Amino acid sequence: MQDYKIDDVCFSISRYCPGKCVNCNIWKEEVKKEDEINLSIYETILQSDILKDTFYFSLTGGEAQLSKKYLEVIKLISKYKSKAIVQSNISGWYPSIHYKTVKTALEYLGKNSLNIDISVDGIEEDYKKVRLTKNGWEKVKETTNLLQQLNVRITYVMIIHKQNYKSIEAFIELCKQRGVRWYIGFSVESDNFGNRGKIEAFTNKELEFIENTLKRIGYFETKHIVNWKWAKAVYTNQMPLFSCFMGTRAITVDSDGEVYPCGGGQENHLKPILSMGNVKEYNGNLEKLLYNKKALKVLKSIEEKKCQPCSLLCAHKTIFPWGKGTGM
């Protein structure tokens, strides 16, 4: 029988996102909330024996905190996985909503079990190039100040694009000034983000600039160095094959109930290979879904690297030629 040891689960609570961004077009989607999975499905999933080792949940979207299900899912995680850590990404564009939501979430999870990531994408001048919500920068600052009153762990996230790559060091300094942690990721073209053909490629000179900057800030001494090496391999069209354990060690449950090993299942060309099934068809019975022929075929395809070379930069249960992924 297939051996699962699922550490991480990503719940995409809702695809709804009213905020416009240059490098992500989720905001253009027409979201049908009636197609989203209901709370009883979440509750059944969280009681699954197959998640007995799961200790990390990521709640994403869209703008997940705008969904009425967000706090209800938090409550269910607290009920059935009391020692779990929850990570949640937000835009920071809704200060009062973010504050009230996080304050309530902390009543169930505790301050050491909730991590809030705020998408910032650089310093103010960069931000206004790529994130187009009116007064968005000021709203992020207000949200940060409010959440800091709750003593929750806050991380500013910068995804490196053509528009902001020169501001990495200034971004680190901004994080220090505001008393938040920082995370640097790298841009990717994806059907999930609706940005294929719309991400401007880096030149070799720009890649050299990024790499030298990452060295100066100490990024090469962190476990995340594997992410840069993967990104650079993608940007230079030198992607290697690697061992991937997504599916057996981590899964993604989309807002409509589709279960994938990773974000790759949301790509048009990979969905036929990576769709493990829809949890609604199993009434939330995750064991039954993950042991069906379709799901087991997905795992076989991953083992045989049929979904590679992979340029999506999302898998973290991996072993690359240059080292282990961040989730290993």
Disulfide bonds with the S-S distance in Angstrom:
none
